[in-house]
Amino acid sequence: MKKILLVALALTLGFAANAQFESAKKVATKGASKDLPTWSPIHTPFSSNDIYGNPVNVADTLAAGKYIVVDYSATWCGPCYRFHNSKVLEAIHNQMPNVCVLWVEADNSTTLNDIYGTGSNTQGDWTHYSNGDSVSYRIIDCASCESMIDPTGYVPAVYFVTPSGYFCHIYGEDWGVYIDQPASEAISNINSLINNAPQPGVVPTIDIQGPTTVINGSQVTFTANIVSVDAVTDISWSATGNTFTTSGSGNTFTTGWTTDGDYTVTLTVTNTTGTSTKTINVHVFSWNWGNTMTYGPSINEASAGFRFNSGSTSTWGAMFPAQFMTGRQYLNNVEFYAIGTMNYTLDVYQGGETTPETKIYTRTMKGNGEGWQTMNISGALPLDQTKNLWISLTAPHAAGYVMSLFMQNSDYYYSGDPNGCWAKSSSGWTTMAAMGYEVTWAIRATTGNNPSAGINTIGNIEMDIYPNPTTGIVNIEAEGLQNVEVIDITGRVVMTTTENTVNISNLSNGVYMVRVSTINGTGMQKVVKR
């Protein structure tokens, strides 16, 4: 599973048909990705005029067998201007006769004067370079021209378009183009893209997107990524060991397993040239929750602030499936990780598969700053153990930029369950997994079978676990320590002790959770064994 590493990054996303960034454009910088290009079919090729009134027709250019490098930029963008003055695009345009370079001003708030460097919202003259040389490629002022591709929401955004009608994003990639790149390297990279671009007369290039770790009893969906210039004539799916009723329709396949083990999902795609097959391995495990049901069991370096820009509030939550609710008669408290001091509203629902159904509890509480926020439920809340349990949280984001916290989940158990990352917009509820984000909200729901027990004895505690990472010895400092459990990535308790020192040297290297129970409550922390 591909990891999302977000360090000191605040994302602002809103929901429409797709997630979009709050401001019209943000500035992208070079990453360190080694991934291969992701090819997608272009939408309607644009037709426009350059700033000198000359017609530009992308469809005609592609029909002539030429490749296109198109740079969507904004005149106010400093990195865009630096990339412009590096003359990488100039070198591609002048030295590669089979490639047409187009520069597009994609922010509709700028003017033609900004392109010439005489406006109030510009870094300089985009028709020339800093040494006075004139730009030789076509310059277009056309914000609507982004509709040809799927915009990243960032500038600069540079795309490579093939005569066969496919495109890939290439800015910031080691195999693409980036700021301060030697022109010779950029040309070499474009030649490699040409040699590996989708072509007619080739079998489909295919991949499968979907979880490689799945909770026993969960229904999951896999999606096909298919690149084929020739017409696709058949798409078929299969899975080993699945005991759920499966359904596959074209690019998606839904299935599930009720027995722990390792299984496979296979996709077969045929076009008029031939057939391609792709198989992925899927590990199925039982979810052993205990009294405290937790999504995102710890916060680490991959956590980051998050909010939605639809309206004045953000609403996020988790759905605990009914198959795991047996024996959970009461909800005693809810904890969630957030970083604000504004008022947070907790809503508890039961029922519903893709949206909460019946509200059974609500409470509003002022946040205490960054950390776990605890909402105790007085007297405990009776639960219907046959229905899904929804924990929904809402906070206003007008008072602060970052409202809630999410985290990378690929090192943790539960990573195969998208129900830990539901979010609400004006159009309804969706999962962050459906939006392409491999994240899990940090939410805990503690249950019990005693309505008078309350949750005051099971909460977040102060503790220190070190060294971390460790090669064997783990020391635990916690007042009133009663019990320590070491849990592996499948949720299985592999060690138990009442001592404040645990030796995990005999365990395999990897990620474990250490659950500490004290007279004051229970806490959990990730430990890496090396």
Phi, psi and omega in degrees: 000133180289133181271149171252116180253112184238109183244118179052042181238126177256118180258137175238109184241145172239161182248128166230236171289327177224165176289140177224153180283150187296310176277161186299319181219144171237165184264127178263150175235166182293132176261192180240031185292140173247008182295156175277163181299147171255114184269139177221148178289139179289158172272208183295119177299139184275155174230126185209187172244149173281178187292351178260003178091004179276137182291144176232119182234107183296319182299318179294321180297316180292321180296334178280002177087013180267149170271157182233134166249117182241127182252111174270116184226180175224140186295335182276353189276114180300308178300326177298317182291323177295318177296320176303311184285349174288345175063023176296313180295325178300317180295317179299315183296319185277331187256354181235090185296341179269007180237131176255127179259131176235133175248124186240123171281111193255007179256116185286359178271354181262170185235171177296326177299325178296323179295321180280356177085009181255358180275185183262359186229058186211157176272344182157198182275114183273355178271353178225168174259170184297337178271004178096349180295148178277149175284134184261342180274173186281136178246126187233136176254096191200091180295326182289347182291347176293343183295349178292331183235184175263103187299145178278341187086359180244157167231144353287151175232110186250132183235150175248124185242135184258155176300337179281357173095022177245156178221160171215151178277130187237354183284137176084001181261144180298333179265007181241233180231152180199169182298141177062024177279137173300137182301324181296323179291318179300315180296319178298319180294319179294321177298321178295321178296319178299316182292336183247011181287155176303134183227155173290156179078020181235142177297159183297145167264124188227156174209163180241126172257131180165170183290140174261354174233123187230138177283133177306126179095355181269147173264130185230156182238134176249145183237139179269133168256115186236126173243115181206119176286318176287156183297132176280128183254343180200140174230123180225149182235155170206159178216145177269142171072002183289139182243358172275161169291126183262154176219130178227126180224099178067243188278357181235153181214123182245132181203189178185169182227146178242011176229130179299148177152187179248128185228179179228151170239131184237135176244132177235126183232133180239133169243187184291351178263321183175197188235142174235146180230138178227133179233135174239152177267141180231126177261126181250130182220161179274140181269106181260094190278320190077194182294323182261113179273122190232129162256140181060069189294344179211163178248130181224201187294348182265009180277153180202158179288150184209141170207165177251144185260009178275108183083197184256358181231162173243137178233126181220167182179182180226149175243120178267112188298150185299329183294347178254007185267355181303129180086358180260090187276332184221147171262122186261323174198166177231133175238144177213150181265127179211172186232016183245170176247014178280178179281129175253136179250125176261128172237131179249129180236159168229142181090159180101139180261316183241002175201146180301149186251295186240120179282131180241355181194147172212147178202142176243137183216143177283132180290157183250023182094189184294130179145184177286127176260133183246126174244102176285146178249110185299126177077355181072151186250120179297140182239146170273110187287357179262001185239154174298143178253122179253129173249114183244138181231138181227138177216145175285137179250011176289332184276348182197152186289317184253128188248319183226173186236138172231173189211156172296139183240004190287346176267357189248158168291165185077005184292343180272002185251108180288351183291353176274005184216053174280148177216150185246139174228184180296338180265000178124193182266146174210165176262150177294333176297321178293337178270000177094014181251126179269074184226164176223129174296150177268096184223133176239137174233117183259128183240171178195181178243015181233110184293340183265354184289329182066189183235007184297339180266359179228092182212188178287136184236163174274124180206161179226124180240123184205161348288158181210109009291165181223156174261354180181295185281132175237122178261139181237123174247114180203130182293134177069036182300134179243320185203147177230132177237138174253126188240132180273181188290348176270358182090006182273132176285116185256344177210145176221138178205161173252004180272163179266011174229130180236134178254108181253022183298334181277352180275155178293151176298143180154198183257132177230157172252135176251115180258122185248123176253131179229177177292344182260353181144196185233139176225161182220142180213144177283140175230135179258124177261123179245000000 
